[in-house]
Amino acid sequence: MLLRLLLPALAAFALGAAHAQAPIKIGAFLAVTGPAASLGDPEQKTLELYVEKLNKAGGVLGRKLELVSYDSAGDAEKARTFAKRLIEQDKVDVIVGGSTTGETMAVVPLVEAAGMPFISLAGAVVITEPVKKWVFKTPHTDRMACERIFLDMRDRNIQRIGLISGAGGFDKSMRGECLKVAAANRIEVVADETYGAGDSDMTAQLTKIRTTPGVQAVLNAGFGQGPAIVTKNFRQIGMTVPLYQSHGVASKEYVKLSGDAAEGVRLPAAALLVAESLPDSDPQKKVVVGYKRDYEARFKSEVSTFGGHAYDGLMLAVEAMKRAGSTDKAKVRDALEATRGYMGTAGVVNMTPHEHMGLDLTAFRMLEVRKGDWTPAK
C-alpha cells in the first residue's frame, strides 16, 4: 500500500529531475557553405567553441547547452525549412543565426508567430526597423555603415561619389540606405551601378563610374566574393580615387581574395579586426582579444567580425536566460530587450523596446588595408 502511494510521487520527482537536467537547446541556421560561407563558417565554429566552453564551466542555470545547427547555404527557402524544424521538431529554446539578410527576413514571420526569441547575425536595418517583438540582431546596420563611411569621406573633403552594389538582400538594402542618408551627410551620388550575383567582371560598371565627371571616391555596397572582384577590376582599369567597402567584407578573407589590389581600401568594422592594437585603456580590448585568441588557438585560422557576431548572439542569449532565471521564451525575450551595458565584440549594447540592436555609431572603427592587413585608418 505504501509503495503504491509513493510510486506517483517518485515518478513525478523523476520527471522533474529529468526536466531539470534536460539541455538548453540553442538553435541555429547558418550559411556554412555556399556564397556566404565566409560569414557562416566562422559563425558555426564560434557557436561550437563557446557552447563547449560554457558547458565545461558548468552550463547555464545548472543545465548543459546543446547546439542544434543546420547549414542553410545562404538560401532563404532552406532557412525557412530549418527554422520551422528548429521550432516544431527540435523544440529549441532560442535561435541564434541567419548569416544573411535574405535568410533572416524569410524566417521572421515564423519566429514571430511561434513566439521564439531570435537573434539574427545579418546586417540590414530592415531586420529590426520597424521593431519586431521576437527579433533582435548583433551586427551594425547597413545604414550605420553608410553614415560612418560618409563621415570619413567628409573628413577627407570628398563630396561626389560613385556607388556600386551587388544583387543580394544586404547589398540592395545598403545601397538604399546610402542613397537615403547621402544628402543629409553632404554627399552627392553621381554614379550608381549594380552587378549580378554570378558576375565575374565588373569592369564595365566601374568604367562608367570612372568616366562620370567629378567622382572623388567609390563605395561598394556588398559582401561575399563580389567586392573582391570589384577591388581587382578597380585597380586594373587604373582608378586612383579612394575605394570604400562595406562591413560585409570585414575579414582577412576579403584581403586575401583581393590581393595587392586591396591596399588602401577603407571600411567601417568592429574593433575585433584590430583587437591587439587597441590601447589597454580601451574597455572593449579584453573582450575582443579574448575572443580572438580563443578562436585562433582552436581553429588555426584568423578571426573575422562575423564569428564575433555569433559570439555576441550566443552570449546575449545566455545572459538573458541568467537574468530571467529561466528558459521561458517570453521571459528570455523580455530580458533580451532589457539588455544594458553588454560589452561585446561589436561594441556596447543597450537595447530598449524601440531598439533591438542596441549599438550606436561609436561602435564602428574606420579601418584601412595596409601591407595586407587591417589597420586603424588615419
Contacts in CASP RR format, 6 or more apart in sequence:
PFRMAT RR
TARGET T0000
AUTHOR 0000-0000-0000
METHOD contacts of the structure
MODEL  1
MLLRLLLPALAAFALGAAHAQAPIKIGAFLAVTGPAASLGDPEQKTLELY
VEKLNKAGGVLGRKLELVSYDSAGDAEKARTFAKRLIEQDKVDVIVGGST
TGETMAVVPLVEAAGMPFISLAGAVVITEPVKKWVFKTPHTDRMACERIF
LDMRDRNIQRIGLISGAGGFDKSMRGECLKVAAANRIEVVADETYGAGDS
DMTAQLTKIRTTPGVQAVLNAGFGQGPAIVTKNFRQIGMTVPLYQSHGVA
SKEYVKLSGDAAEGVRLPAAALLVAESLPDSDPQKKVVVGYKRDYEARFK
SEVSTFGGHAYDGLMLAVEAMKRAGSTDKAKVRDALEATRGYMGTAGVVN
MTPHEHMGLDLTAFRMLEVRKGDWTPAK
20 63 0 8 1.000
21 63 0 8 1.000
22 63 0 8 1.000
23 63 0 8 1.000
23 64 0 8 1.000
23 65 0 8 1.000
23 66 0 8 1.000
24 60 0 8 1.000
24 61 0 8 1.000
24 63 0 8 1.000
24 64 0 8 1.000
24 65 0 8 1.000
24 66 0 8 1.000
24 93 0 8 1.000
24 321 0 8 1.000
24 327 0 8 1.000
25 65 0 8 1.000
25 66 0 8 1.000
25 68 0 8 1.000
25 90 0 8 1.000
25 91 0 8 1.000
25 92 0 8 1.000
25 93 0 8 1.000
26 47 0 8 1.000
26 51 0 8 1.000
26 65 0 8 1.000
26 66 0 8 1.000
26 67 0 8 1.000
26 68 0 8 1.000
26 92 0 8 1.000
26 93 0 8 1.000
26 94 0 8 1.000
26 95 0 8 1.000
26 96 0 8 1.000
26 314 0 8 1.000
26 317 0 8 1.000
27 67 0 8 1.000
27 68 0 8 1.000
27 69 0 8 1.000
27 86 0 8 1.000
27 90 0 8 1.000
27 92 0 8 1.000
27 94 0 8 1.000
27 95 0 8 1.000
27 96 0 8 1.000
27 97 0 8 1.000
28 43 0 8 1.000
28 44 0 8 1.000
28 47 0 8 1.000
28 67 0 8 1.000
28 68 0 8 1.000
28 69 0 8 1.000
28 70 0 8 1.000
28 86 0 8 1.000
28 95 0 8 1.000
28 96 0 8 1.000
28 97 0 8 1.000
28 98 0 8 1.000
29 69 0 8 1.000
29 70 0 8 1.000
29 71 0 8 1.000
29 72 0 8 1.000
29 78 0 8 1.000
29 79 0 8 1.000
29 82 0 8 1.000
29 83 0 8 1.000
29 86 0 8 1.000
29 95 0 8 1.000
29 97 0 8 1.000
29 98 0 8 1.000
29 103 0 8 1.000
29 107 0 8 1.000
30 39 0 8 1.000
30 40 0 8 1.000
30 43 0 8 1.000
30 44 0 8 1.000
30 47 0 8 1.000
30 69 0 8 1.000
30 70 0 8 1.000
30 71 0 8 1.000
30 72 0 8 1.000
30 97 0 8 1.000
30 98 0 8 1.000
30 99 0 8 1.000
30 121 0 8 1.000
30 310 0 8 1.000
31 37 0 8 1.000
31 39 0 8 1.000
31 40 0 8 1.000
31 71 0 8 1.000
31 72 0 8 1.000
31 73 0 8 1.000
31 74 0 8 1.000
31 98 0 8 1.000
31 99 0 8 1.000
31 100 0 8 1.000
31 103 0 8 1.000
32 40 0 8 1.000
32 41 0 8 1.000
32 43 0 8 1.000
32 44 0 8 1.000
32 71 0 8 1.000
32 73 0 8 1.000
33 41 0 8 1.000
33 71 0 8 1.000
33 73 0 8 1.000
34 73 0 8 1.000
34 74 0 8 1.000
35 74 0 8 1.000
35 197 0 8 1.000
35 224 0 8 1.000
35 225 0 8 1.000
36 73 0 8 1.000
36 74 0 8 1.000
36 99 0 8 1.000
36 100 0 8 1.000
36 223 0 8 1.000
36 224 0 8 1.000
38 223 0 8 1.000
38 224 0 8 1.000
38 251 0 8 1.000
38 253 0 8 1.000
38 254 0 8 1.000
38 304 0 8 1.000
38 306 0 8 1.000
39 99 0 8 1.000
39 100 0 8 1.000
39 121 0 8 1.000
39 223 0 8 1.000
39 224 0 8 1.000
39 248 0 8 1.000
39 306 0 8 1.000
40 99 0 8 1.000
40 121 0 8 1.000
40 306 0 8 1.000
40 307 0 8 1.000
42 251 0 8 1.000
42 295 0 8 1.000
42 303 0 8 1.000
42 304 0 8 1.000
42 306 0 8 1.000
42 307 0 8 1.000
42 308 0 8 1.000
42 310 0 8 1.000
43 97 0 8 1.000
43 99 0 8 1.000
43 121 0 8 1.000
43 306 0 8 1.000
43 307 0 8 1.000
43 308 0 8 1.000
43 309 0 8 1.000
43 310 0 8 1.000
44 69 0 8 1.000
44 71 0 8 1.000
44 310 0 8 1.000
45 295 0 8 1.000
45 298 0 8 1.000
45 299 0 8 1.000
45 307 0 8 1.000
46 295 0 8 1.000
46 307 0 8 1.000
46 308 0 8 1.000
46 310 0 8 1.000
46 311 0 8 1.000
46 314 0 8 1.000
47 67 0 8 1.000
47 69 0 8 1.000
47 96 0 8 1.000
47 310 0 8 1.000
47 314 0 8 1.000
48 67 0 8 1.000
49 294 0 8 1.000
49 295 0 8 1.000
49 298 0 8 1.000
49 299 0 8 1.000
50 311 0 8 1.000
50 314 0 8 1.000
50 315 0 8 1.000
51 65 0 8 1.000
51 66 0 8 1.000
51 67 0 8 1.000
51 314 0 8 1.000
53 294 0 8 1.000
54 60 0 8 1.000
54 65 0 8 1.000
54 318 0 8 1.000
55 64 0 8 1.000
55 65 0 8 1.000
58 64 0 8 1.000
59 65 0 8 1.000
60 318 0 8 1.000
60 321 0 8 1.000
60 322 0 8 1.000
61 321 0 8 1.000
61 322 0 8 1.000
61 325 0 8 1.000
61 326 0 8 1.000
61 327 0 8 1.000
65 318 0 8 1.000
68 86 0 8 1.000
68 90 0 8 1.000
68 92 0 8 1.000
70 78 0 8 1.000
70 82 0 8 1.000
70 85 0 8 1.000
70 86 0 8 1.000
72 78 0 8 1.000
72 79 0 8 1.000
72 82 0 8 1.000
72 98 0 8 1.000
72 99 0 8 1.000
72 103 0 8 1.000
74 99 0 8 1.000
74 100 0 8 1.000
74 102 0 8 1.000
74 103 0 8 1.000
75 103 0 8 1.000
76 102 0 8 1.000
76 103 0 8 1.000
76 105 0 8 1.000
76 106 0 8 1.000
77 106 0 8 1.000
79 98 0 8 1.000
79 102 0 8 1.000
79 103 0 8 1.000
79 104 0 8 1.000
79 106 0 8 1.000
79 107 0 8 1.000
80 106 0 8 1.000
80 107 0 8 1.000
80 110 0 8 1.000
83 95 0 8 1.000
83 106 0 8 1.000
83 107 0 8 1.000
83 110 0 8 1.000
83 111 0 8 1.000
84 110 0 8 1.000
86 92 0 8 1.000
86 95 0 8 1.000
87 95 0 8 1.000
87 110 0 8 1.000
87 111 0 8 1.000
87 114 0 8 1.000
87 116 0 8 1.000
92 116 0 8 1.000
93 117 0 8 1.000
93 321 0 8 1.000
93 327 0 8 1.000
93 329 0 8 1.000
93 332 0 8 1.000
94 116 0 8 1.000
94 117 0 8 1.000
94 118 0 8 1.000
94 119 0 8 1.000
94 317 0 8 1.000
94 321 0 8 1.000
94 327 0 8 1.000
94 329 0 8 1.000
94 332 0 8 1.000
95 107 0 8 1.000
95 111 0 8 1.000
95 116 0 8 1.000
95 117 0 8 1.000
95 118 0 8 1.000
95 119 0 8 1.000
96 119 0 8 1.000
96 121 0 8 1.000
96 310 0 8 1.000
96 313 0 8 1.000
96 314 0 8 1.000
96 317 0 8 1.000
97 104 0 8 1.000
97 118 0 8 1.000
97 119 0 8 1.000
97 120 0 8 1.000
97 121 0 8 1.000
97 310 0 8 1.000
98 104 0 8 1.000
98 107 0 8 1.000
98 120 0 8 1.000
98 121 0 8 1.000
98 122 0 8 1.000
99 121 0 8 1.000
99 122 0 8 1.000
99 306 0 8 1.000
100 122 0 8 1.000
100 168 0 8 1.000
100 169 0 8 1.000
100 170 0 8 1.000
101 122 0 8 1.000
101 123 0 8 1.000
101 124 0 8 1.000
101 126 0 8 1.000
101 127 0 8 1.000
101 168 0 8 1.000
101 169 0 8 1.000
101 170 0 8 1.000
101 173 0 8 1.000
102 122 0 8 1.000
102 168 0 8 1.000
102 169 0 8 1.000
102 170 0 8 1.000
103 122 0 8 1.000
104 120 0 8 1.000
104 121 0 8 1.000
104 122 0 8 1.000
104 124 0 8 1.000
104 127 0 8 1.000
104 137 0 8 1.000
105 124 0 8 1.000
105 126 0 8 1.000
105 127 0 8 1.000
107 118 0 8 1.000
108 118 0 8 1.000
108 127 0 8 1.000
108 132 0 8 1.000
108 135 0 8 1.000
110 116 0 8 1.000
111 117 0 8 1.000
111 118 0 8 1.000
111 134 0 8 1.000
111 135 0 8 1.000
112 132 0 8 1.000
112 133 0 8 1.000
112 134 0 8 1.000
112 135 0 8 1.000
115 133 0 8 1.000
115 134 0 8 1.000
115 329 0 8 1.000
115 330 0 8 1.000
115 333 0 8 1.000
116 134 0 8 1.000
116 329 0 8 1.000
117 134 0 8 1.000
117 136 0 8 1.000
117 317 0 8 1.000
117 320 0 8 1.000
117 329 0 8 1.000
117 332 0 8 1.000
117 333 0 8 1.000
117 336 0 8 1.000
118 134 0 8 1.000
118 135 0 8 1.000
118 136 0 8 1.000
119 136 0 8 1.000
119 137 0 8 1.000
119 138 0 8 1.000
119 313 0 8 1.000
119 316 0 8 1.000
119 317 0 8 1.000
119 336 0 8 1.000
120 127 0 8 1.000
120 135 0 8 1.000
120 136 0 8 1.000
120 137 0 8 1.000
120 138 0 8 1.000
121 137 0 8 1.000
121 138 0 8 1.000
121 139 0 8 1.000
121 306 0 8 1.000
121 309 0 8 1.000
121 310 0 8 1.000
121 313 0 8 1.000
122 137 0 8 1.000
122 139 0 8 1.000
122 170 0 8 1.000
123 137 0 8 1.000
123 139 0 8 1.000
123 140 0 8 1.000
123 141 0 8 1.000
123 142 0 8 1.000
123 170 0 8 1.000
123 173 0 8 1.000
123 248 0 8 1.000
124 141 0 8 1.000
124 142 0 8 1.000
124 169 0 8 1.000
124 170 0 8 1.000
124 173 0 8 1.000
124 174 0 8 1.000
125 141 0 8 1.000
125 142 0 8 1.000
125 143 0 8 1.000
125 173 0 8 1.000
125 177 0 8 1.000
126 173 0 8 1.000
127 135 0 8 1.000
127 137 0 8 1.000
128 135 0 8 1.000
128 136 0 8 1.000
128 137 0 8 1.000
128 141 0 8 1.000
128 355 0 8 1.000
128 356 0 8 1.000
128 357 0 8 1.000
129 141 0 8 1.000
131 353 0 8 1.000
131 354 0 8 1.000
131 355 0 8 1.000
131 356 0 8 1.000
132 356 0 8 1.000
133 333 0 8 1.000
134 333 0 8 1.000
135 356 0 8 1.000
136 316 0 8 1.000
136 336 0 8 1.000
136 337 0 8 1.000
136 351 0 8 1.000
136 356 0 8 1.000
136 357 0 8 1.000
137 356 0 8 1.000
137 357 0 8 1.000
138 308 0 8 1.000
138 309 0 8 1.000
138 310 0 8 1.000
138 312 0 8 1.000
138 313 0 8 1.000
138 316 0 8 1.000
138 346 0 8 1.000
138 349 0 8 1.000
138 357 0 8 1.000
139 247 0 8 1.000
139 305 0 8 1.000
139 309 0 8 1.000
139 346 0 8 1.000
140 247 0 8 1.000
140 268 0 8 1.000
140 270 0 8 1.000
140 346 0 8 1.000
140 357 0 8 1.000
140 359 0 8 1.000
140 363 0 8 1.000
140 364 0 8 1.000
141 177 0 8 1.000
141 357 0 8 1.000
142 170 0 8 1.000
142 173 0 8 1.000
142 174 0 8 1.000
142 177 0 8 1.000
142 178 0 8 1.000
142 221 0 8 1.000
142 246 0 8 1.000
143 177 0 8 1.000
143 180 0 8 1.000
143 181 0 8 1.000
144 268 0 8 1.000
144 359 0 8 1.000
144 361 0 8 1.000
144 363 0 8 1.000
144 364 0 8 1.000
145 174 0 8 1.000
145 246 0 8 1.000
145 247 0 8 1.000
145 267 0 8 1.000
145 268 0 8 1.000
145 364 0 8 1.000
146 174 0 8 1.000
146 177 0 8 1.000
146 178 0 8 1.000
146 181 0 8 1.000
146 182 0 8 1.000
146 185 0 8 1.000
147 181 0 8 1.000
147 185 0 8 1.000
147 361 0 8 1.000
148 268 0 8 1.000
148 361 0 8 1.000
148 364 0 8 1.000
148 366 0 8 1.000
149 178 0 8 1.000
149 219 0 8 1.000
149 244 0 8 1.000
149 266 0 8 1.000
149 267 0 8 1.000
149 268 0 8 1.000
150 178 0 8 1.000
150 181 0 8 1.000
150 182 0 8 1.000
150 185 0 8 1.000
150 186 0 8 1.000
150 187 0 8 1.000
151 185 0 8 1.000
151 361 0 8 1.000
152 244 0 8 1.000
152 266 0 8 1.000
152 268 0 8 1.000
152 366 0 8 1.000
152 377 0 8 1.000
153 159 0 8 1.000
153 161 0 8 1.000
153 187 0 8 1.000
153 217 0 8 1.000
153 242 0 8 1.000
153 244 0 8 1.000
154 185 0 8 1.000
154 186 0 8 1.000
154 187 0 8 1.000
156 217 0 8 1.000
156 242 0 8 1.000
158 187 0 8 1.000
158 216 0 8 1.000
158 217 0 8 1.000
158 242 0 8 1.000
159 186 0 8 1.000
159 187 0 8 1.000
159 188 0 8 1.000
159 216 0 8 1.000
160 187 0 8 1.000
160 188 0 8 1.000
160 190 0 8 1.000
160 214 0 8 1.000
160 215 0 8 1.000
160 216 0 8 1.000
161 187 0 8 1.000
161 188 0 8 1.000
161 189 0 8 1.000
161 190 0 8 1.000
161 191 0 8 1.000
161 215 0 8 1.000
161 216 0 8 1.000
161 217 0 8 1.000
161 218 0 8 1.000
161 219 0 8 1.000
162 189 0 8 1.000
162 190 0 8 1.000
162 191 0 8 1.000
162 192 0 8 1.000
162 193 0 8 1.000
162 209 0 8 1.000
162 212 0 8 1.000
162 215 0 8 1.000
162 217 0 8 1.000
162 218 0 8 1.000
162 219 0 8 1.000
163 175 0 8 1.000
163 178 0 8 1.000
163 179 0 8 1.000
163 189 0 8 1.000
163 191 0 8 1.000
163 192 0 8 1.000
163 193 0 8 1.000
163 218 0 8 1.000
163 219 0 8 1.000
163 221 0 8 1.000
164 192 0 8 1.000
164 193 0 8 1.000
164 194 0 8 1.000
164 195 0 8 1.000
164 202 0 8 1.000
164 205 0 8 1.000
164 206 0 8 1.000
164 209 0 8 1.000
164 218 0 8 1.000
164 219 0 8 1.000
164 220 0 8 1.000
164 221 0 8 1.000
164 230 0 8 1.000
165 171 0 8 1.000
165 172 0 8 1.000
165 174 0 8 1.000
165 175 0 8 1.000
165 193 0 8 1.000
165 194 0 8 1.000
165 195 0 8 1.000
165 220 0 8 1.000
165 221 0 8 1.000
165 222 0 8 1.000
166 172 0 8 1.000
166 175 0 8 1.000
166 194 0 8 1.000
166 195 0 8 1.000
166 196 0 8 1.000
166 197 0 8 1.000
166 221 0 8 1.000
166 222 0 8 1.000
166 226 0 8 1.000
167 194 0 8 1.000
167 195 0 8 1.000
167 196 0 8 1.000
167 197 0 8 1.000
168 197 0 8 1.000
168 222 0 8 1.000
170 221 0 8 1.000
170 222 0 8 1.000
170 223 0 8 1.000
170 246 0 8 1.000
170 248 0 8 1.000
171 221 0 8 1.000
171 222 0 8 1.000
171 223 0 8 1.000
174 221 0 8 1.000
174 222 0 8 1.000
174 246 0 8 1.000
175 192 0 8 1.000
175 194 0 8 1.000
175 221 0 8 1.000
178 189 0 8 1.000
178 219 0 8 1.000
178 221 0 8 1.000
179 189 0 8 1.000
179 192 0 8 1.000
182 188 0 8 1.000
182 189 0 8 1.000
190 212 0 8 1.000
190 213 0 8 1.000
190 214 0 8 1.000
190 215 0 8 1.000
191 208 0 8 1.000
191 209 0 8 1.000
191 212 0 8 1.000
191 215 0 8 1.000
193 202 0 8 1.000
193 205 0 8 1.000
193 206 0 8 1.000
193 208 0 8 1.000
193 209 0 8 1.000
194 205 0 8 1.000
195 202 0 8 1.000
195 205 0 8 1.000
195 226 0 8 1.000
195 230 0 8 1.000
199 226 0 8 1.000
199 229 0 8 1.000
200 229 0 8 1.000
201 229 0 8 1.000
201 233 0 8 1.000
202 226 0 8 1.000
202 229 0 8 1.000
202 230 0 8 1.000
202 233 0 8 1.000
203 233 0 8 1.000
203 236 0 8 1.000
203 237 0 8 1.000
206 218 0 8 1.000
206 230 0 8 1.000
206 233 0 8 1.000
206 234 0 8 1.000
206 237 0 8 1.000
206 239 0 8 1.000
207 237 0 8 1.000
209 215 0 8 1.000
209 218 0 8 1.000
209 239 0 8 1.000
210 237 0 8 1.000
210 238 0 8 1.000
210 239 0 8 1.000
215 241 0 8 1.000
216 241 0 8 1.000
216 242 0 8 1.000
217 241 0 8 1.000
217 242 0 8 1.000
217 243 0 8 1.000
217 244 0 8 1.000
218 234 0 8 1.000
218 239 0 8 1.000
218 241 0 8 1.000
218 242 0 8 1.000
218 243 0 8 1.000
218 244 0 8 1.000
219 244 0 8 1.000
219 245 0 8 1.000
220 227 0 8 1.000
220 230 0 8 1.000
220 231 0 8 1.000
220 243 0 8 1.000
220 244 0 8 1.000
220 245 0 8 1.000
220 246 0 8 1.000
221 246 0 8 1.000
222 245 0 8 1.000
222 246 0 8 1.000
222 248 0 8 1.000
222 249 0 8 1.000
223 246 0 8 1.000
223 248 0 8 1.000
223 249 0 8 1.000
224 248 0 8 1.000
224 249 0 8 1.000
224 254 0 8 1.000
225 257 0 8 1.000
227 245 0 8 1.000
227 246 0 8 1.000
227 248 0 8 1.000
227 249 0 8 1.000
227 254 0 8 1.000
227 258 0 8 1.000
228 249 0 8 1.000
228 254 0 8 1.000
228 257 0 8 1.000
228 258 0 8 1.000
228 262 0 8 1.000
231 243 0 8 1.000
231 245 0 8 1.000
231 258 0 8 1.000
231 261 0 8 1.000
231 262 0 8 1.000
231 265 0 8 1.000
232 258 0 8 1.000
232 259 0 8 1.000
232 261 0 8 1.000
234 243 0 8 1.000
234 261 0 8 1.000
235 260 0 8 1.000
235 261 0 8 1.000
236 261 0 8 1.000
242 264 0 8 1.000
242 266 0 8 1.000
243 264 0 8 1.000
243 265 0 8 1.000
243 266 0 8 1.000
244 265 0 8 1.000
244 266 0 8 1.000
244 267 0 8 1.000
245 254 0 8 1.000
245 265 0 8 1.000
245 266 0 8 1.000
245 267 0 8 1.000
246 267 0 8 1.000
246 268 0 8 1.000
247 267 0 8 1.000
247 268 0 8 1.000
247 269 0 8 1.000
247 270 0 8 1.000
247 305 0 8 1.000
247 364 0 8 1.000
248 267 0 8 1.000
249 267 0 8 1.000
250 267 0 8 1.000
250 269 0 8 1.000
250 270 0 8 1.000
250 273 0 8 1.000
250 304 0 8 1.000
250 305 0 8 1.000
250 306 0 8 1.000
250 367 0 8 1.000
251 273 0 8 1.000
251 302 0 8 1.000
251 304 0 8 1.000
251 305 0 8 1.000
251 306 0 8 1.000
252 302 0 8 1.000
252 304 0 8 1.000
252 373 0 8 1.000
252 374 0 8 1.000
253 304 0 8 1.000
254 262 0 8 1.000
255 262 0 8 1.000
255 369 0 8 1.000
255 372 0 8 1.000
255 373 0 8 1.000
255 374 0 8 1.000
258 265 0 8 1.000
259 372 0 8 1.000
262 369 0 8 1.000
262 372 0 8 1.000
263 369 0 8 1.000
263 370 0 8 1.000
263 371 0 8 1.000
263 372 0 8 1.000
264 368 0 8 1.000
264 369 0 8 1.000
264 370 0 8 1.000
265 368 0 8 1.000
265 369 0 8 1.000
266 366 0 8 1.000
266 367 0 8 1.000
266 368 0 8 1.000
266 369 0 8 1.000
266 377 0 8 1.000
267 366 0 8 1.000
267 367 0 8 1.000
268 364 0 8 1.000
268 365 0 8 1.000
268 366 0 8 1.000
268 367 0 8 1.000
269 305 0 8 1.000
269 364 0 8 1.000
269 365 0 8 1.000
269 367 0 8 1.000
269 374 0 8 1.000
270 288 0 8 1.000
270 305 0 8 1.000
270 308 0 8 1.000
270 345 0 8 1.000
270 346 0 8 1.000
270 347 0 8 1.000
270 363 0 8 1.000
270 364 0 8 1.000
270 365 0 8 1.000
271 278 0 8 1.000
271 282 0 8 1.000
271 284 0 8 1.000
271 285 0 8 1.000
271 288 0 8 1.000
271 345 0 8 1.000
271 347 0 8 1.000
271 365 0 8 1.000
272 288 0 8 1.000
272 291 0 8 1.000
272 292 0 8 1.000
272 303 0 8 1.000
272 304 0 8 1.000
272 305 0 8 1.000
272 308 0 8 1.000
272 345 0 8 1.000
272 346 0 8 1.000
273 303 0 8 1.000
273 304 0 8 1.000
273 305 0 8 1.000
273 365 0 8 1.000
273 367 0 8 1.000
273 374 0 8 1.000
274 365 0 8 1.000
274 367 0 8 1.000
274 374 0 8 1.000
274 375 0 8 1.000
274 376 0 8 1.000
275 285 0 8 1.000
275 288 0 8 1.000
275 289 0 8 1.000
275 290 0 8 1.000
275 291 0 8 1.000
275 292 0 8 1.000
275 303 0 8 1.000
276 289 0 8 1.000
276 292 0 8 1.000
277 375 0 8 1.000
277 376 0 8 1.000
278 284 0 8 1.000
278 285 0 8 1.000
278 288 0 8 1.000
278 289 0 8 1.000
279 285 0 8 1.000
283 343 0 8 1.000
284 343 0 8 1.000
284 344 0 8 1.000
284 345 0 8 1.000
284 347 0 8 1.000
284 348 0 8 1.000
287 343 0 8 1.000
287 344 0 8 1.000
287 345 0 8 1.000
288 344 0 8 1.000
288 345 0 8 1.000
291 303 0 8 1.000
291 308 0 8 1.000
291 311 0 8 1.000
291 345 0 8 1.000
292 303 0 8 1.000
295 301 0 8 1.000
295 303 0 8 1.000
295 307 0 8 1.000
296 302 0 8 1.000
296 303 0 8 1.000
305 345 0 8 1.000
305 346 0 8 1.000
307 345 0 8 1.000
308 345 0 8 1.000
308 346 0 8 1.000
309 345 0 8 1.000
309 346 0 8 1.000
311 344 0 8 1.000
311 345 0 8 1.000
312 342 0 8 1.000
312 344 0 8 1.000
312 345 0 8 1.000
312 346 0 8 1.000
312 349 0 8 1.000
315 342 0 8 1.000
315 344 0 8 1.000
316 336 0 8 1.000
316 339 0 8 1.000
316 342 0 8 1.000
316 349 0 8 1.000
317 332 0 8 1.000
317 336 0 8 1.000
319 335 0 8 1.000
319 339 0 8 1.000
319 342 0 8 1.000
320 332 0 8 1.000
320 333 0 8 1.000
320 335 0 8 1.000
320 336 0 8 1.000
320 339 0 8 1.000
321 327 0 8 1.000
321 332 0 8 1.000
321 335 0 8 1.000
323 335 0 8 1.000
323 338 0 8 1.000
324 331 0 8 1.000
324 332 0 8 1.000
324 334 0 8 1.000
324 335 0 8 1.000
325 331 0 8 1.000
326 332 0 8 1.000
336 351 0 8 1.000
337 351 0 8 1.000
337 352 0 8 1.000
337 353 0 8 1.000
337 356 0 8 1.000
338 351 0 8 1.000
339 349 0 8 1.000
339 350 0 8 1.000
339 351 0 8 1.000
339 358 0 8 1.000
340 350 0 8 1.000
340 351 0 8 1.000
341 348 0 8 1.000
341 349 0 8 1.000
341 350 0 8 1.000
342 348 0 8 1.000
342 349 0 8 1.000
342 350 0 8 1.000
343 349 0 8 1.000
346 359 0 8 1.000
346 363 0 8 1.000
347 359 0 8 1.000
347 363 0 8 1.000
348 359 0 8 1.000
348 363 0 8 1.000
349 357 0 8 1.000
349 358 0 8 1.000
349 359 0 8 1.000
350 358 0 8 1.000
351 357 0 8 1.000
351 358 0 8 1.000
352 358 0 8 1.000
365 376 0 8 1.000
366 376 0 8 1.000
366 377 0 8 1.000
367 374 0 8 1.000
367 375 0 8 1.000
367 376 0 8 1.000
367 377 0 8 1.000
368 374 0 8 1.000
368 375 0 8 1.000
368 376 0 8 1.000
368 377 0 8 1.000
368 378 0 8 1.000
369 375 0 8 1.000
END
